[in-house]
Amino acid sequence: MKQKILVVDDDSNICELLVVYLEEDFQVKTVFDGNNLEQVISEYRPDLILLDVMLPGKNGFDICREIRDKYEIPIIFLSAKGEEIDKVLGLEFGADDYITKPFSPREMVARVKAVLRRVQNRSGKKRDELIFPHLVIDLEARTVQVNNSYVDLTPKEFDILVLMARHNGKVFTREEILNRIWGYDFAGETRAVDSHIKRIRQKIEKIPGAPEYLHTVWGLGYRFEVPES
């Protein structure tokens, strides 16, 4: 199956050009603004995003930051702004590369392939997933599927689920979850953990009141346990 490229650019001519040069090697989807982009990413699950900096409404830098808060998908900026400070800003916002318009389409394809190779070499495989009965956690895309349907978790909910799923059978105290997820300087109360666990159960458990995965260990905390298939 071809890897997926998502092009986000308000210039239809640029989008058409990119499709022509990319579609031989990749599956390509184009959108013209950042509206509903999170939903597009969740449904399309791109392997790489080509992102225009100067979009109508929200600019590409802000969109990149929002994507980075939830996903680890490689991003290449496309921009008519070629000053060094713009390139530095783009990379600091989390982009993997920065291509200045006008660009050579063949060079663009080569750089897309280079970024994808680097990402694959770092991970050792295309996707890093935790797979359980009826539950799949994609660590790279930061997505969760329950019975083959995506569910939306907040970043903190996702991090708590991953922490516990990586340690099947281990009991985590509320204080330990606070320290591991919020950090040692977090001044909140342990009720924050209870609230997050409750919301995670509502999203991943068939019967939240009788959970299969996230169990309460009375007097101690919580434990993730893999149910029988």
C-alpha positions in Angstrom: 0.0 0.0 0.0 1.3 3.5 -0.9 2.2 5.9 1.9 -0.2 8.8 2.3 0.6 12.4 1.7 -1.7 15.2 2.9 -1.2 18.6 1.1 -2.6 21.7 2.9 -2.3 24.7 0.5 -4.8 27.3 -0.6 -3.3 27.5 -4.0 -5.2 25.1 -6.2 -2.5 25.2 -8.9 0.2 24.2 -6.4 -2.0 21.4 -5.2 -2.5 20.1 -8.7 1.2 20.3 -9.4 2.0 18.4 -6.2 -0.6 15.7 -7.0 0.9 15.2 -10.5 4.4 14.6 -9.2 3.5 12.7 -6.0 0.8 10.4 -7.1 3.2 8.0 -8.9 4.7 7.0 -5.6 2.2 8.1 -3.0 -1.5 8.4 -2.3 -2.3 12.1 -2.1 -5.1 14.1 -0.6 -5.4 17.9 -0.8 -7.2 20.4 1.4 -7.2 24.2 1.0 -7.2 25.5 4.6 -6.7 24.4 8.1 -10.4 24.0 8.9 -11.4 20.6 10.3 -7.8 19.5 9.8 -7.7 17.4 12.9 -10.7 15.4 11.6 -9.0 15.0 8.2 -5.8 13.7 9.9 -7.7 11.3 12.1 -9.7 9.9 9.2 -7.0 9.9 6.4 -4.0 9.1 8.7 -1.3 10.6 6.5 2.3 9.5 6.7 3.5 13.0 5.9 2.0 16.5 5.7 3.0 19.2 3.2 1.9 22.4 4.9 1.7 25.9 3.4 2.7 28.6 5.9 0.5 31.4 4.5 -3.0 29.9 4.8 -6.2 31.9 5.1 -7.2 32.4 8.7 -4.9 30.3 10.9 -1.3 30.3 9.6 0.8 27.2 9.1 3.1 27.8 12.1 0.1 27.7 14.5 -1.4 24.6 12.7 2.0 22.8 12.9 2.1 23.5 16.7 -1.4 22.1 17.1 -0.5 19.0 15.1 2.6 18.4 17.1 0.6 18.5 20.3 -1.3 15.4 19.3 0.5 13.7 16.4 4.1 12.7 15.5 3.5 12.9 11.7 6.4 14.4 9.8 5.7 17.9 8.4 7.3 19.8 5.5 6.5 23.5 5.2 5.9 25.0 1.8 6.3 28.8 1.8 7.0 31.8 -0.4 8.8 33.3 2.6 12.4 32.3 2.1 14.2 34.4 4.7 16.5 32.5 7.1 14.4 33.6 10.1 11.3 32.0 8.5 13.1 28.7 8.0 14.4 28.7 11.5 10.9 29.5 12.9 9.5 26.7 10.8 11.9 24.1 12.1 11.5 25.4 15.7 7.8 24.9 15.4 8.4 21.2 14.7 8.7 20.9 10.9 11.0 18.3 9.5 11.9 20.3 6.4 11.2 23.7 4.8 10.8 24.2 1.0 10.7 27.6 -0.5 8.3 28.5 -3.4 8.8 28.4 -6.3 10.4 24.9 -6.0 11.5 22.2 -8.3 8.8 19.5 -8.2 11.4 16.7 -8.5 13.5 18.1 -5.7 10.3 18.3 -3.6 9.5 14.6 -4.2 13.1 13.7 -3.3 12.9 15.6 0.0 9.5 14.0 0.8 11.1 10.6 0.3 14.2 11.6 2.4 12.0 12.8 5.3 10.0 9.6 5.2 13.2 7.5 5.1 14.6 9.3 8.2 11.4 8.8 10.1 11.2 5.1 9.2 14.9 4.6 10.1 14.3 6.3 13.5 11.3 4.1 14.3 12.6 0.9 12.7 9.1 0.3 11.3 6.3 2.2 9.7 4.1 2.4 12.8 4.5 1.7 16.5 1.3 0.3 17.9 0.1 -1.3 21.1 -2.5 -3.9 20.0 -5.0 -5.5 22.3 -8.4 -7.2 21.8 -10.7 -4.6 20.3 -8.2 -1.8 21.2 -5.3 -0.4 19.0 -3.1 2.5 20.3 -1.0 4.1 17.5 1.9 5.7 19.3 3.2 7.5 16.2 -0.1 9.0 15.1 -1.4 9.3 18.7 -4.7 7.7 17.8 -6.9 5.1 19.5 -9.2 2.6 17.8 -11.9 0.7 19.6 -13.6 -2.0 17.6 -12.0 -0.5 14.4 -13.5 2.9 15.1 -11.4 6.0 16.1 -12.1 7.6 19.5 -10.9 11.1 20.5 -8.7 11.3 23.5 -7.2 14.5 24.8 -3.3 14.5 25.0 -3.3 13.8 28.7 -5.9 11.0 28.4 -3.8 9.5 25.6 -0.6 9.7 27.7 -2.2 8.1 30.7 -3.6 5.2 28.6 -0.2 4.7 27.0 1.6 4.7 30.3 -0.6 2.1 31.8 -1.0 0.0 28.6 2.8 -0.3 28.4 2.9 -1.8 31.9 0.2 -4.5 31.8 -0.8 -5.6 35.3 1.2 -2.9 37.1 -0.6 -0.8 39.7 -0.1 2.9 39.4 -0.9 5.1 42.3 -2.7 8.4 41.6 0.4 10.3 42.8 2.6 8.3 40.4 0.3 9.0 37.5 0.4 12.7 38.4 4.2 12.7 38.5 4.6 10.8 35.3 2.1 12.6 33.2 1.9 16.1 34.6 5.4 16.4 36.0 6.8 16.6 39.5 6.0 20.3 39.8 2.3 19.8 39.1 0.4 21.2 42.1 -3.0 19.6 41.3 -4.9 17.2 43.4 -5.3 13.5 42.7 -8.9 14.0 41.8 -7.6 15.1 38.3 -6.4 11.5 37.8 -9.8 10.1 38.7 -11.5 12.5 36.3 -9.2 11.5 33.4 -9.6 7.8 34.1 -13.4 8.1 34.1 -13.3 9.9 30.7 -10.9 7.3 29.3 -13.2 4.5 30.4 -16.2 6.2 28.8 -14.3 6.3 25.5 -12.7 2.8 25.4 -14.7 0.5 27.6 -17.8 -1.3 26.4 -19.3 -0.8 29.9 -17.5 2.0 31.7 -18.9 0.9 35.0 -17.5 -2.6 34.5 -14.2 -1.9 32.8 -12.3 -4.6 31.0 -9.0 -2.6 30.7 -8.7 0.1 33.4 -9.3 -1.4 36.8 -9.5 0.4 40.1 -7.3 -1.1 42.8 -9.0 0.1 46.0 -6.8 2.0 48.3 -4.0 2.1 45.8 -4.8 3.4 42.4 -5.4 1.9 38.9 -4.2 -1.0 36.8 -4.3 -1.8 33.1 -5.1 -5.4 32.4 -5.5 -7.1 29.0 -8.9 -9.0 28.9 -9.2 -12.4 27.4 -9.9 -12.3 23.6 
